[in-house]
Amino acid sequence: MFEDIRKNKLKSYFIVLLFVLLITFIIYYIGIAFDLGPFSIIIALIVSILTAWSSYYYSDKIILSLNKARPATKKENLKLVNILDSLMLSSGLSYKPDLYIIDDPQPNAFATGRNPEHSIICVTSSLLEKLDYYELEGVIAHEMSHIKNYDILLSTIVSIMVGFVVMLSDLFTRVLFFRRSSDDDNRGNPIFLLIGLIFLILSPIFGTLMQLAISRKREFLADSTAIEFTRNPDGLISALEKLEADRHTLKTANKATANMFIINPFKKRSNNEHKKSSSLWSTHPSTEERIEALKNLK
């Protein structure tokens, strides 16, 4: 457990460094396209450092805003509050996560925050309606596992930075074609343009691969850790089966944040279609694989 936490912290610092370098390069070549000269690298460094800083301190607020989440209250969500309170002792967390609700017909949940002291568990209204006490307990324990393992820092930073990199790549494309079409005499340095295009093509792929690298293994780990908290694998197994069977798509989800949820919010499969293993580009292991792993723990 402690080794996994240490590795997640090191991964977080490494990923932040990689994204800072990537964002610096993209901003630099946008500056080159606007003929900013030596100021391009200065602007690039300032933007990339500010992006990393804001991703660390404000990513949870950004994600809650994107998902239109509202704070949970003890009056309206007593069962949820009671489950969280009962799991605090078994989880060993010293700080109670804040609870938020997303009004959505798909049952789902995620955890976010930069550390356990500033952590948040967010669930959909449908999750509260469709799961019984022990199923909901399994889901909350799963999200508390992400908090304890410091998965939240890793996944939240990657989600925000992947979205920002994709946005910058799109901006670079528009700037490049605008400059080429509006100024025939401005050919630009072909080497700079070639390198910029390479970063343009690879940056979204890099972001997606980074999400895949951190998502699958941590879901298995969070599932097993949740069972240590609840001592009831049947609750989480039943919850995953219900979540997988649900046909709704989460309205507020996007590709940058999909890896944060307990189950892929974009799943669209017919009732008679079954996948034993996850696809290469899936941010989550298949639900069947996760359930099988949980049954092996019984």
GICOR-V566596 format. One record per pair of residues at least 24 apart in sequence whose ideal C-beta (glycine too) atoms are under 7 Angstrom apart, sorted by the first residue. I is the first residue (numbers start at 1). J is the second residue. If there is no record, write none. Layout:
i=I j=J
i=I j=J
This chain:
i=4 j=149
i=4 j=221
i=5 j=149
i=5 j=150
i=8 j=149
i=8 j=150
i=8 j=151
i=8 j=153
i=8 j=154
i=9 j=150
i=11 j=154
i=11 j=214
i=12 j=153
i=12 j=154
i=12 j=157
i=15 j=157
i=15 j=158
i=15 j=210
i=16 j=52
i=16 j=157
i=19 j=52
i=19 j=161
i=19 j=165
i=20 j=48
i=20 j=49
i=20 j=52
i=22 j=165
i=22 j=203
i=22 j=206
i=23 j=47
i=23 j=48
i=23 j=51
i=23 j=164
i=23 j=165
i=23 j=168
i=24 j=48
i=25 j=199
i=26 j=168
i=26 j=169
i=26 j=172
i=26 j=199
i=26 j=203
i=27 j=168
i=29 j=172
i=29 j=192
i=29 j=196
i=29 j=199
i=30 j=171
i=30 j=172
i=30 j=175
i=32 j=192
i=33 j=175
i=33 j=176
i=33 j=179
i=33 j=188
i=51 j=164
i=55 j=157
i=55 j=160
i=55 j=161
i=56 j=114
i=56 j=157
i=57 j=114
i=59 j=156
i=59 j=157
i=59 j=160
i=60 j=112
i=60 j=113
i=60 j=114
i=60 j=120
i=60 j=156
i=62 j=160
i=63 j=112
i=63 j=156
i=63 j=159
i=63 j=257
i=64 j=100
i=64 j=120
i=64 j=122
i=66 j=252
i=66 j=254
i=66 j=257
i=67 j=102
i=67 j=122
i=67 j=252
i=68 j=102
i=68 j=252
i=69 j=100
i=69 j=101
i=69 j=102
i=69 j=122
i=70 j=100
i=70 j=101
i=71 j=100
i=72 j=99
i=72 j=100
i=72 j=101
i=77 j=101
i=77 j=128
i=79 j=133
i=79 j=136
i=80 j=123
i=80 j=128
i=83 j=136
i=83 j=137
i=83 j=140
i=84 j=140
i=87 j=140
i=87 j=141
i=87 j=144
i=87 j=229
i=90 j=229
i=91 j=144
i=91 j=148
i=91 j=229
i=92 j=148
i=93 j=144
i=93 j=147
i=93 j=148
i=95 j=119
i=97 j=121
i=97 j=147
i=101 j=125
i=102 j=252
i=104 j=250
i=104 j=251
i=104 j=252
i=105 j=248
i=106 j=246
i=106 j=248
i=106 j=249
i=106 j=250
i=106 j=265
i=107 j=131
i=107 j=242
i=107 j=243
i=107 j=246
i=108 j=243
i=108 j=250
i=108 j=261
i=108 j=262
i=108 j=263
i=108 j=265
i=109 j=139
i=109 j=143
i=109 j=261
i=109 j=262
i=110 j=143
i=110 j=260
i=110 j=261
i=110 j=262
i=111 j=143
i=111 j=146
i=111 j=147
i=111 j=152
i=112 j=152
i=112 j=156
i=112 j=260
i=113 j=152
i=113 j=156
i=114 j=153
i=115 j=153
i=116 j=147
i=116 j=148
i=119 j=147
i=119 j=152
i=130 j=242
i=131 j=239
i=131 j=242
i=134 j=232
i=134 j=235
i=135 j=235
i=135 j=238
i=135 j=239
i=135 j=242
i=137 j=230
i=137 j=235
i=138 j=226
i=138 j=230
i=138 j=232
i=138 j=235
i=138 j=236
i=138 j=239
i=139 j=239
i=139 j=262
i=141 j=226
i=141 j=229
i=141 j=230
i=142 j=222
i=142 j=223
i=142 j=226
i=142 j=236
i=142 j=262
i=143 j=262
i=144 j=229
i=145 j=222
i=145 j=225
i=145 j=226
i=146 j=222
i=148 j=225
i=149 j=221
i=149 j=222
i=149 j=225
i=151 j=218
i=151 j=222
i=154 j=214
i=155 j=214
i=155 j=259
i=155 j=260
i=158 j=210
i=158 j=211
i=158 j=214
i=159 j=256
i=159 j=257
i=159 j=259
i=159 j=260
i=162 j=207
i=162 j=210
i=162 j=211
i=162 j=256
i=163 j=256
i=165 j=203
i=165 j=204
i=165 j=207
i=166 j=204
i=166 j=207
i=169 j=200
i=169 j=203
i=169 j=204
i=172 j=196
i=172 j=200
i=173 j=200
i=211 j=259
i=211 j=283
i=212 j=283
i=215 j=259
i=215 j=283
i=215 j=284
i=216 j=284
i=216 j=285
i=219 j=284
i=219 j=285
i=219 j=290
i=220 j=285
i=220 j=290
i=220 j=293
i=223 j=290
i=223 j=293
i=223 j=294
i=224 j=297
i=227 j=294
i=227 j=297
i=233 j=294
i=233 j=297
i=233 j=298
i=236 j=294
i=237 j=291
i=237 j=294
i=237 j=295
i=240 j=287
i=240 j=290
i=240 j=291
i=241 j=291
i=244 j=287
i=258 j=283
i=259 j=283
i=263 j=287
